[in-house]
Amino acid sequence: MVSLNNENRKRFLGEFYTPLNFAQKGLEYIEKILGKNLFDSGQYRLWDMAAGTGNLEYYLPTEAQKYCYLSTIQQQEFEICKQNFPEATCFQYDYLNDDVENVFANGKIDYEKTWKLPENLRKDLENSELKWLILINPPYATSQKANGKFKEGVSDTKIRKFMHIKNLGEDSRELYVQFLFRIHKEFENKNVILSLFSKINFINANNHQKFREKIFHFIFEKGFIFSSANFSETSKNNAFPVCFSIWNFNKNENLQNQTINFDILNEKTEKIGTKILKTEDKNKFLNHWVQRPAAKIIFPPLGSAITLKIDNKDKRDRIAKAFIASMMCAGNTLQNQNQTAIFSAPAASAGAFSITFENFEKSIIIFAVRNALKKDWLNCGDQLLQPNKGISDEFICDSVIFSLFNPSNQTAALRNVEYKNQIYQINNQFFPFLLSEIRSWNVSESKIKNSFAKDTDRFVAKWLLSRKLSVESEKVFEKGREIYQYFFENLKKLNLELFKIESWDVGWWQIRNCLKKNKISKSLFCEMKVFYSELREKIASQIEKYGFLQ
């Protein structure tokens, strides 16, 4: 485990103390399943393996303490628990590292070995007559890049090694899934109810499909979902769904065969709606819909519209035959919305692929679906799915126009780009107008006008030639034409060099930023914003109709 000072540890490891009102609400949901006086019989034991300061147990009746085991990795938290729950068994314990070899040795747990677990807990675990309530809010940290920094070593635990043995390497990156992996083994063949505060991705994410198929076969009983913004010291701008889910270990069923129905709670823990999560096979995910052709041709990699990205160890400097553009397309949820963009050369990013003549329409639909919906805390974890019906020509055209004038369209024309001792010309195949039309415009800069010579129309302009646009797309396209014309008329007033503008097939990103830098054409962009919002809303309104979201 990594070494951190106390100030940074909680955020790095995703350790957030459960708000007391949601902890209390969790107990109410447990009572609906197990009854209000579940500890009266003395048959139940409770273990919270990531107790922190004991917020989850705060509202338990005092007489239940003697049946409770509260463990936490931190000495300070252990002292608080011991003070607040004097009748409970409180102990300092690292659930992802302590006693792990004993739990997984020879496929059978041997309680006669040397353990860090308290003796009374070991004896209770051996007692087949007892019933168990696991109540836990484990840390949410993941060993991947977050805000530009890599959380190196965050998932390096003993549990992770055993997950790799089970071929669950990708699943093992998240600490809370590691907790679930050990719990599954430690409580195998026991009478158990698991009550879990967690992220929702173990239910629906691509990288946890193996975990669901091999390990997590339990029956969902009840639960609720709320915003992570309710945790202290968390961002409201990047909030995500946190669920409280109750699972019955005594019944086995693949999650793919279950419908997970959550109550949606507001900050006052009032029910304001219902959210259904359905586990789908990853082969139905939207990012598996498009064919990703083999990329073998060397081409300069881009980190932004006009900037080369050559400092990566993983260069990602290849394009496919019939290349039109590159699409950055990381992940498969709306949470990855800001990782969706189009470039005129290979995007130096995981998940990027070549847009070609063959996959153009599907690629642009994916771009539109990922960008048209407004992301919020409730939908940002939803998996996007392949359409369940044929896509209309109008939706395809709307998606193309939407992509042309989207801020994440970072296609650009770049001339004489040096890479690996070669000189490349990067054309903008997303230029939307024919050369014959551009030649009739007032182009005020002779260098740009001279670039017309011996050139040919770009792909998207030719694609649009035979298409009929909807009213909404037509408004956006015509306003776009007006902005392009204005740009060409005012070339002499603009700082073309700053945005590497040297040819007629200039990109929308280059035009937009160049005009804004010179603080002209503000009214045109305000008008465009109105029309573009109408088109966005139209596309968003059809996303469920086509089955892109459940």
Backbone hydrogen bonds, N-H to C=O, Kabsch-Sander energy under -0.5 kcal/mol:
donor,donor_aa,acceptor,acceptor_aa,energy
4,L,2,V,-0.5
8,N,5,N,-0.6
9,R,5,N,-1.7
10,K,6,N,-0.8
12,F,8,N,-2.3
13,L,9,R,-2.6
14,G,10,K,-0.6
14,G,11,R,-0.6
15,E,10,K,-2.9
16,F,14,G,-0.8
22,F,19,P,-0.6
23,A,19,P,-2.1
24,Q,20,L,-2.7
25,K,21,N,-1.7
26,G,22,F,-2.1
27,L,23,A,-1.7
28,E,24,Q,-1.7
29,Y,25,K,-1.9
30,I,26,G,-2.0
31,E,27,L,-2.3
32,K,28,E,-1.3
33,I,29,Y,-0.8
33,I,30,I,-0.9
34,L,30,I,-3.1
35,G,31,E,-2.1
38,L,35,G,-0.7
40,D,37,N,-1.5
42,G,39,F,-1.0
45,R,131,K,-2.2
46,L,67,Y,-2.4
47,W,133,L,-1.7
48,D,69,Y,-2.6
49,M,47,W,-0.6
51,A,48,D,-0.7
51,A,71,S,-2.6
54,G,51,A,-3.0
55,N,51,A,-0.5
57,E,54,G,-0.7
58,Y,55,N,-1.1
60,L,57,E,-1.7
64,A,61,P,-2.1
65,Q,62,T,-1.5
67,Y,64,A,-1.9
68,C,65,Q,-2.3
69,Y,46,L,-2.7
70,L,89,T,-2.4
71,S,48,D,-2.5
71,S,69,Y,-0.5
72,T,91,F,-1.4
78,F,74,Q,-2.2
79,E,75,Q,-2.2
80,I,76,Q,-1.7
81,C,77,E,-2.7
82,K,78,F,-2.5
83,Q,79,E,-1.7
84,N,80,I,-2.7
85,F,81,C,-2.7
88,A,85,F,-1.3
89,T,68,C,-2.6
90,C,88,A,-0.9
91,F,70,L,-2.2
93,Y,72,T,-2.2
95,Y,93,Y,-0.8
97,N,94,D,-1.7
98,D,94,D,-3.3
100,V,97,N,-1.0
103,V,99,D,-1.9
104,F,100,V,-2.0
105,A,101,E,-0.9
107,G,104,F,-1.0
108,K,105,A,-2.1
110,D,102,N,-0.8
111,Y,109,I,-0.7
113,K,110,D,-1.1
122,R,118,P,-2.1
123,K,119,E,-2.4
124,D,120,N,-1.9
125,L,121,L,-2.4
126,E,122,R,-1.4
127,N,123,K,-0.9
127,N,124,D,-0.6
128,S,126,E,-0.9
130,L,127,N,-1.3
131,K,43,Q,-2.8
132,W,191,N,-3.1
133,L,45,R,-3.2
134,I,132,W,-0.5
134,I,193,I,-2.6
135,L,47,W,-1.2
135,L,133,L,-0.6
136,I,134,I,-0.5
136,I,195,S,-2.3
140,Y,14,G,-1.6
141,A,13,L,-1.7
143,S,173,R,-1.3
144,Q,142,T,-2.0
146,A,149,K,-3.0
149,K,146,A,-1.8
151,K,144,Q,-1.3
151,K,149,K,-0.5
152,E,150,F,-2.3
154,V,151,K,-1.5
156,D,153,G,-1.3
157,T,155,S,-1.7
158,K,96,L,-0.6
159,I,96,L,-1.7
161,K,157,T,-1.0
162,F,158,K,-1.3
163,M,159,I,-1.9
164,H,160,R,-2.1
165,I,161,K,-1.5
166,K,162,F,-1.2
167,N,164,H,-1.9
168,L,163,M,-2.7
172,S,168,L,-1.5
173,R,170,E,-1.2
174,E,171,D,-1.2
175,L,141,A,-2.2
178,Q,174,E,-1.5
179,F,175,L,-2.0
180,L,176,Y,-1.8
181,F,177,V,-2.1
182,R,178,Q,-2.1
183,I,179,F,-2.7
184,H,180,L,-2.5
185,K,181,F,-1.4
186,E,182,R,-3.4
187,F,183,I,-2.3
188,E,185,K,-1.3
190,K,187,F,-1.8
191,N,130,L,-0.6
192,V,190,K,-1.0
193,I,132,W,-2.4
194,L,247,W,-2.7
195,S,134,I,-3.6
195,S,193,I,-0.6
196,L,194,L,-0.6
196,L,245,S,-2.7
197,F,136,I,-2.6
198,S,196,L,-0.5
198,S,243,C,-2.4
200,I,241,P,-0.5
203,I,200,I,-2.0
204,N,200,I,-1.1
205,A,201,N,-2.5
208,H,205,A,-1.3
209,Q,206,N,-1.6
212,R,208,H,-2.1
213,E,209,Q,-2.4
214,K,210,K,-2.8
215,I,211,F,-2.3
216,F,211,F,-2.2
217,H,215,I,-1.5
219,I,248,N,-1.7
219,I,251,K,-0.7
221,E,246,I,-3.1
222,K,246,I,-0.8
224,F,244,F,-1.9
225,I,263,D,-2.9
226,F,242,V,-2.7
228,S,240,F,-2.3
230,N,227,S,-1.7
231,F,228,S,-2.0
234,T,231,F,-1.0
239,A,236,K,-0.9
242,V,226,F,-3.2
243,C,198,S,-3.1
244,F,224,F,-3.2
245,S,196,L,-2.5
245,S,243,C,-0.6
246,I,222,K,-2.4
247,W,194,L,-3.0
248,N,219,I,-2.8
249,F,192,V,-2.2
249,F,247,W,-0.7
250,N,192,V,-0.5
251,K,248,N,-0.9
253,E,217,H,-3.1
255,L,216,F,-0.5
257,N,254,N,-1.8
258,Q,255,L,-2.0
260,I,258,Q,-0.6
260,I,277,L,-2.5
261,N,259,T,-0.7
262,F,260,I,-0.7
262,F,275,K,-3.3
263,D,223,G,-1.9
264,I,273,G,-2.9
265,L,225,I,-2.7
265,L,263,D,-0.5
266,N,270,E,-2.2
269,T,266,N,-2.3
272,I,264,I,-3.1
273,G,264,I,-0.8
275,K,262,F,-3.0
277,L,260,I,-3.2
279,T,255,L,-0.6
279,T,258,Q,-0.6
284,K,281,D,-2.4
285,F,282,K,-1.6
286,L,384,L,-2.4
288,H,285,F,-1.6
289,W,286,L,-2.0
290,V,286,L,-0.6
296,K,294,A,-0.7
296,K,319,I,-1.1
297,I,319,I,-2.5
298,I,296,K,-0.5
299,F,317,D,-2.0
302,L,346,P,-2.9
303,G,307,T,-2.7
304,S,307,T,-1.3
309,K,301,P,-2.2
310,I,308,L,-0.6
315,K,313,K,-1.0
319,I,297,I,-2.4
323,F,320,A,-0.8
324,I,325,A,-0.5
324,I,355,I,-3.3
325,A,355,I,-1.3
326,S,343,F,-3.0
327,M,353,F,-2.8
328,M,326,S,-0.6
328,M,341,A,-2.8
329,C,327,M,-0.5
330,A,339,Q,-1.5
334,L,379,N,-0.5
334,L,382,D,-0.8
335,Q,380,C,-1.8
336,N,333,T,-1.7
337,Q,334,L,-1.8
339,Q,336,N,-2.2
340,T,337,Q,-1.0
341,A,328,M,-1.4
342,I,408,S,-2.0
343,F,326,S,-3.0
348,A,302,L,-2.5
349,S,347,A,-2.5
352,A,349,S,-1.6
353,F,327,M,-1.6
355,I,325,A,-3.6
356,T,354,S,-0.5
357,F,322,A,-0.8
360,F,356,T,-0.9
363,S,359,N,-2.5
364,I,360,F,-2.3
365,I,361,E,-2.1
366,I,362,K,-2.4
367,F,363,S,-2.2
368,A,364,I,-2.5
369,V,365,I,-2.9
370,R,366,I,-2.4
371,N,367,F,-1.2
372,A,368,A,-2.6
373,L,369,V,-0.9
375,K,373,L,-0.6
380,C,376,D,-1.8
382,D,379,N,-1.9
384,L,332,N,-2.6
385,L,548,F,-3.1
386,Q,284,K,-2.7
388,N,546,Y,-2.3
396,I,392,S,-1.9
397,C,393,D,-2.6
398,D,394,E,-2.8
399,S,395,F,-2.2
400,V,396,I,-2.0
401,I,397,C,-2.5
402,F,398,D,-2.5
403,S,399,S,-2.2
404,L,400,V,-2.0
405,F,401,I,-1.3
406,N,403,S,-1.1
409,N,406,N,-2.2
410,Q,342,I,-2.0
410,Q,408,S,-1.3
414,L,412,A,-0.5
414,L,426,I,-2.3
417,V,424,Y,-3.0
418,E,416,N,-0.6
419,Y,422,Q,-2.8
422,Q,419,Y,-1.2
424,Y,417,V,-2.9
426,I,414,L,-2.8
426,I,424,Y,-0.5
427,N,425,Q,-0.8
429,Q,324,I,-0.6
429,Q,427,N,-0.9
431,F,428,N,-1.3
437,E,434,L,-0.6
438,I,434,L,-1.9
439,R,435,L,-2.4
440,S,437,E,-1.1
441,W,438,I,-1.5
443,V,441,W,-1.2
444,S,442,N,-0.7
444,S,488,F,-2.3
446,S,444,S,-0.6
449,K,445,E,-2.1
450,N,446,S,-2.8
451,S,447,K,-0.8
451,S,448,I,-0.5
452,F,449,K,-1.5
453,A,450,N,-1.2
455,D,452,F,-1.9
460,V,429,Q,-2.5
461,A,431,F,-0.8
462,K,458,R,-1.8
463,W,459,F,-2.4
464,L,460,V,-2.5
465,L,461,A,-0.8
466,S,462,K,-0.5
466,S,463,W,-0.7
467,R,464,L,-1.8
469,L,467,R,-0.5
474,E,470,S,-2.7
475,K,471,V,-1.9
476,V,472,E,-1.6
477,F,473,S,-3.0
478,E,474,E,-2.6
479,K,475,K,-2.0
480,G,476,V,-2.4
481,R,477,F,-2.4
482,E,478,E,-2.0
483,I,479,K,-2.0
484,Y,480,G,-2.7
485,Q,481,R,-2.7
486,Y,482,E,-2.2
487,F,483,I,-2.4
488,F,484,Y,-2.4
489,E,485,Q,-2.2
490,N,486,Y,-1.3
490,N,487,F,-0.6
491,L,488,F,-0.9
493,K,490,N,-1.5
494,L,490,N,-0.5
494,L,491,L,-1.3
496,L,494,L,-1.4
499,F,495,N,-0.7
499,F,496,L,-0.7
500,K,497,E,-1.5
501,I,496,L,-2.4
502,E,500,K,-0.7
506,V,504,W,-1.0
509,W,411,T,-0.7
511,I,507,G,-2.6
512,R,508,W,-2.9
513,N,509,W,-2.1
514,C,510,Q,-2.1
515,L,511,I,-2.6
516,K,512,R,-2.1
517,K,513,N,-2.1
518,N,514,C,-1.3
519,K,516,K,-1.1
520,I,515,L,-1.9
525,F,521,S,-1.6
526,C,522,K,-1.8
527,E,523,S,-2.1
528,M,524,L,-2.3
529,K,525,F,-2.2
530,V,526,C,-1.3
531,F,527,E,-1.8
532,Y,528,M,-3.1
533,S,529,K,-2.1
534,E,530,V,-1.5
535,L,531,F,-1.8
536,R,532,Y,-2.6
537,E,533,S,-2.5
538,K,534,E,-1.9
539,I,535,L,-2.3
540,A,536,R,-2.8
541,S,537,E,-2.0
542,Q,538,K,-0.5
542,Q,539,I,-1.4
543,I,540,A,-1.1
546,Y,542,Q,-1.8
547,G,544,E,-1.3
548,F,543,I,-2.2
549,L,543,I,-0.6
